Amino acid sequence: MKRILVICCSLFFVAATVFTACKPDPSFEPGKSGEISFEVPKGWPAPAYNFAGNPLTKQGFELGKKLFFDQRLSRDNSTSCGSCHQPFAAFAHLDHDLSHGVNNQLGNRNSPPIFNMNWHTSFFWDGGVNHIEVQPVNPIQNPVEMDETIDNVVAKLKADATYQSMFKAAFGDETINSQRMLKALAQFMGMLVSSNSKFDKYSRGEAGGAMTESEIAGLNIYKDKCAGCHTEPLFSDFSLRNNGLAPTALNDSGRARITHLPGDMRKFKVPSLRNLKYTPPYMHDGRFTTLDQVLDHYATGVQPSPTLDPLLQNGIQMTPQQRTDLLAFLNTLNDEEFVKDLRFQELK
């Protein structure tokens, strides 16, 4: 389930503090009808998904949260969404190169982190799903992930008195169906906004955002060598590209697995550069355990192929000092407030 991040053109694949001046975080204060609001962080573009057809409520969010961490969404009641998307790892799967599912089966890709999903226009490393409300169907039904049917999940929920009460609170009556389940999950996942890194505070002119000389230099290097794919402020353009990784025994064709087009061979979704500290290993198959290894790849390991991204034809060359500065800047994109935010933690 996790799909890591990389650097520069790594194409393969909120924080209890709310700043009153610019309200960068979503607000969880319920209104008269129990509504909560989704706030777009200052300077960010409009999201692709804005809850227009799925009105946010505190009750809906809490239902989505319970569903996200409920292992009964899997066939043998062993695996939840949160099993592979851990809050302390920016909702990625820490130290797992490939996703782990029921019966400890291995998937063939790294679990990508889950944050800022309302801005995504497609999901999964191959962009095979284009809407956040249907994204959970894939892992639930995948035989090496949760290996369950939607009908069976709904039957389990219907038999649970707590869920009957929670669905009524969120949607007005006790009807439990797949549409409501998926909308509740979208409310939870859509509110996972990571926008309080050191760099974010720097950009907004807030306390805690003072950048060092090396970090500023790294910002300029990022703009020169990485921003073509990892675009501010989300640090990804969410396109699908071939970043020159050598094929492995998994023989993953990437986007071509969906489109069956030769021109999409080994193209994977560009991951965000945010929260790299929390989300190793990196690349769609978790082959790199450190950011230095990622940079080594872009310097000398890019493999030529007909679908290689044009921006990587000559790799990405940097001096040792440039590399040091870039790594310093990337560290400013880590959002500790987000990974420690109690609103998003599983309640034991």
C-alpha positions in Angstrom: 0.0 0.0 0.0 2.8 2.6 0.6 4.4 4.4 -2.4 7.4 6.3 -1.3 9.0 9.5 -2.2 12.1 10.3 -3.8 14.0 13.3 -4.8 14.3 15.7 -7.6 12.6 13.9 -10.4 11.7 10.8 -8.4 8.9 9.9 -10.5 8.2 6.5 -9.2 6.4 7.3 -6.6 -1.8 17.4 9.9 -0.2 19.1 14.7 -2.4 20.3 17.1 -1.2 23.9 16.4 -3.5 26.0 14.2 -2.0 29.3 13.2 -4.7 31.9 13.5 -3.2 34.3 11.0 -3.5 32.0 8.0 -5.3 29.0 9.2 -3.1 26.5 7.4 -4.7 23.5 9.0 -8.2 22.1 8.6 -10.5 23.1 11.4 -12.1 20.4 13.5 -14.5 22.6 15.5 -18.0 21.4 14.8 -20.6 23.9 13.8 -24.3 23.9 14.8 -25.0 20.9 12.6 -21.8 19.1 13.6 -19.9 20.3 10.5 -16.2 20.7 10.3 -14.4 22.7 7.7 -11.6 22.0 5.3 -9.3 24.9 4.9 -6.9 25.2 2.0 -3.5 26.2 3.3 -2.4 29.7 2.4 -0.8 29.9 -1.0 -2.0 26.4 -2.1 -4.0 25.7 -5.2 -7.6 24.6 -5.1 -7.9 20.9 -4.4 -9.3 18.4 -6.9 -11.6 17.0 -4.2 -13.4 19.5 -1.9 -16.2 17.5 -0.2 -18.9 19.2 -2.4 -20.8 15.9 -2.7 -19.7 14.6 0.7 -20.4 17.2 3.3 -17.9 17.1 6.1 -19.1 16.4 9.7 -17.2 15.5 12.8 -19.3 12.3 13.0 -18.4 11.4 9.4 -14.7 12.0 10.0 -14.7 9.9 13.2 -16.5 7.1 11.4 -13.9 7.2 8.6 -11.2 7.1 11.2 -12.6 4.0 12.8 -13.0 2.3 9.5 -9.4 3.2 8.5 -8.0 1.4 11.5 -10.5 -1.5 11.6 -8.9 -4.9 10.7 -12.3 -6.3 9.9 -12.0 -4.7 6.5 -9.8 -7.6 5.6 -10.7 -11.3 5.0 -9.1 -12.7 8.1 -9.6 -9.6 10.3 -5.9 -9.1 10.5 -5.1 -6.1 8.3 -6.5 -2.5 8.3 -5.7 0.4 6.1 -3.7 1.7 9.0 -1.6 -1.5 9.0 0.3 -0.3 5.9 -0.4 3.5 6.4 1.0 4.2 9.8 0.4 7.7 11.3 4.0 7.9 12.8 5.3 7.2 9.3 3.3 10.0 7.6 0.8 7.2 6.8 3.3 5.1 4.9 4.7 1.7 6.0 8.0 2.3 7.7 11.0 0.1 6.7 8.9 -2.1 4.5 10.1 -2.2 0.9 6.9 -4.0 -0.3 3.4 -3.9 1.2 2.4 -6.7 3.6 -1.2 -8.1 3.5 -3.2 -11.0 4.9 -1.2 -14.2 5.7 1.9 -11.9 5.6 1.7 -12.0 1.8 3.9 -9.5 -0.1 2.6 -7.1 -2.6 4.8 -5.9 -5.5 5.0 -2.2 -4.6 5.8 0.0 -1.7 3.0 1.5 0.3 2.8 5.2 -0.5 2.2 7.8 2.3 -1.3 9.2 2.7 -1.5 13.0 3.1 -2.7 16.0 1.0 -4.8 13.5 -0.9 -7.5 16.0 -1.8 -5.0 17.5 -4.3 -4.3 14.1 -6.0 -5.9 13.6 -9.4 -5.1 9.9 -9.5 -4.1 7.2 -6.9 -1.6 4.4 -6.6 1.8 4.2 -8.2 0.2 3.6 -11.6 -2.6 6.1 -11.4 -5.1 3.3 -11.8 -7.9 5.0 -9.7 -9.0 8.6 -10.3 -11.2 9.3 -7.3 -10.5 9.3 -3.6 -14.0 7.9 -2.8 -13.3 4.7 -4.6 -9.6 4.4 -3.8 -10.1 2.0 -0.8 -11.9 -0.6 -3.0 -8.6 -1.7 -4.5 -6.7 -2.6 -1.4 -9.8 -4.2 0.2 -10.3 -6.5 -2.7 -6.6 -7.1 -3.6 -5.8 -10.8 -2.9 -2.4 -10.0 -1.4 -3.5 -7.0 0.6 -6.8 -7.3 2.4 -8.4 -10.0 0.2 -12.0 -9.2 1.1 -15.1 -8.3 -0.8 -17.0 -5.1 -0.3 -20.2 -7.1 0.4 -18.6 -9.0 3.2 -17.2 -5.8 4.8 -20.6 -4.2 4.7 -22.1 -7.3 6.3 -19.6 -7.1 9.1 -20.4 -3.5 9.7 -24.1 -4.1 9.7 -23.7 -6.7 12.5 -21.9 -4.2 14.8 -24.1 -2.1 17.1 -21.4 0.6 17.4 -21.2 1.0 13.6 -25.0 1.2 13.4 -24.9 4.1 15.9 -22.0 5.8 14.1 -23.5 5.6 10.6 -26.7 7.0 12.0 -24.8 9.9 13.6 -22.9 10.6 10.4 -25.6 10.1 7.8 -29.0 10.5 9.6 -30.1 6.9 9.8 -28.6 3.4 10.5 -28.4 2.4 6.8 -24.9 0.9 6.2 -23.8 0.5 2.6 -20.6 0.7 0.6 -21.2 4.2 -0.6 -21.5 5.6 2.9 -18.5 3.6 4.0 -16.4 5.0 1.2 -17.6 8.5 1.8 -16.6 8.3 5.5 -13.2 7.0 4.6 -12.8 9.9 2.2 -13.7 12.3 4.9 -10.9 10.9 7.1 -8.3 10.6 4.4 -9.1 14.0 2.9 -8.5 15.7 6.2 -5.0 14.4 6.4 -3.3 17.7 5.5 0.4 18.1 6.0 1.2 21.8 5.7 3.2 22.7 8.8 6.8 21.9 8.0 9.6 24.3 8.6 9.5 25.3 5.0 5.8 26.0 5.2 6.4 28.3 8.1 9.2 30.0 6.2 6.9 30.5 3.2 4.2 32.0 5.4 6.7 34.2 7.4 5.8 32.5 10.7 7.8 31.7 13.8 9.7 28.5 13.5 10.4 29.0 9.8 13.9 30.5 9.9 16.0 28.8 7.3 19.8 28.3 7.5 22.2 29.4 4.7 22.5 25.8 3.6 18.8 25.2 3.5 18.3 28.3 1.4 21.0 27.1 -0.9 19.3 23.8 -1.1 16.0 25.4 -1.9 17.6 27.1 -4.9 19.1 23.7 -6.0 15.7 22.1 -5.7 14.2 24.8 -7.9 16.9 24.3 -10.5 17.1 20.5 -10.5 13.9 19.0 -9.0 10.9 21.4 -9.3 10.2 20.2 -12.9 8.5 17.2 -11.4 8.2 17.9 -7.7 6.3 21.1 -7.9 5.6 23.5 -4.9 3.7 23.6 -2.7 2.7 19.9 -2.8 6.1 19.0 -4.1 4.7 16.8 -6.8 2.9 17.5 -10.1 1.2 14.0 -9.7 2.2 13.1 -13.2 3.4 9.6 -14.2 7.0 9.4 -15.5 9.8 6.9 -16.0 12.7 7.9 -13.9 15.2 5.4 -15.2 15.1 2.7 -12.6 16.6 -0.6 -13.7 14.0 -3.4 -14.0 14.0 -6.0 -11.3 12.6 -9.5 -11.0 9.2 -7.9 -10.3 9.2 -6.7 -13.8 6.7 -3.9 -13.0 5.5 -2.2 -16.1 4.0 0.7 -14.1 1.3 2.8 -15.9 1.4 0.4 -18.8 -0.2 -2.2 -16.6 -3.3 0.0 -16.7 -3.2 1.4 -20.2 -1.4 -1.4 -22.0 0.4 1.3 -24.0 4.1 0.8 -24.8 4.6 4.6 -24.3 3.6 4.1 -20.6 6.1 1.4 -19.8 7.7 1.9 -16.4 6.0 5.2 -15.7 5.1 5.7 -12.1 3.4 8.5 -10.2 5.7 11.3 -9.0 5.7 11.1 -5.2 5.8 14.2 -3.0 9.1 15.2 -1.4 7.3 16.1 1.8 7.9 13.9 4.9 10.8 12.0 3.5 12.3 11.5 7.0 9.3 9.4 7.9 8.7 7.4 4.8 11.7 5.2 3.9 12.4 3.2 1.9 12.0 5.0 -1.4 10.8 4.4 -5.0 7.8 2.4 -6.1 9.4 -0.9 -5.0 11.3 0.5 -1.9 14.7 -0.4 -3.4 16.5 2.5 -1.8 16.8 2.8 2.0 18.4 6.3 2.1 18.1 9.6 0.3 21.8 9.4 -0.5 21.1 6.2 -2.5 18.3 8.1 -4.3 20.7 10.9 -5.3 23.3 8.3 -6.4 20.7 6.9 -8.7 20.0 10.2 -10.3 23.7 11.0 -10.7 24.9 7.7 -12.2 22.1 5.1 -12.2 19.5 6.4 -14.6 18.9 3.7 -17.2 18.1 4.8 -20.8 14.9 3.6 -22.3 12.3 4.8 -24.9 10.0 6.1 -22.2 12.7 7.7 -20.0 11.6 11.2 -18.9 13.3 13.8 -21.0 14.3 15.7 -17.9 16.5 12.8 -16.9 18.3 12.1 -20.2 21.6 13.3 -18.6 20.7 12.4 -15.0 21.0 15.0 -12.2 24.5 16.1 -11.5 25.5 17.9 -8.3 28.7 18.8 -6.4 29.1 17.3 -2.9 28.2 20.7 -1.4 25.1 20.9 -3.6 24.0 17.5 -2.4 24.6 18.5 1.2 22.5 21.6 0.7 19.7 19.8 -1.1 19.4 17.3 1.7 19.3 20.1 4.2 16.4 21.7 2.3 14.5 18.4 2.0 14.7 18.0 5.7 12.7 21.3 6.1 9.8 19.5 4.3 9.3 17.1 7.3 6.1 17.9 9.2 6.5 16.6 12.7 3.2 18.2 13.8 1.4 16.1 11.3 2.8 12.8 12.2 2.1 13.5 15.9 -1.4 14.9 15.5 -3.7 13.1 17.9 -6.7 13.8 15.7 -5.3 11.2 13.3 -4.1 8.5 15.7 -5.8 5.2 16.3 -7.6 5.2 19.6 -6.8 2.1 21.6 
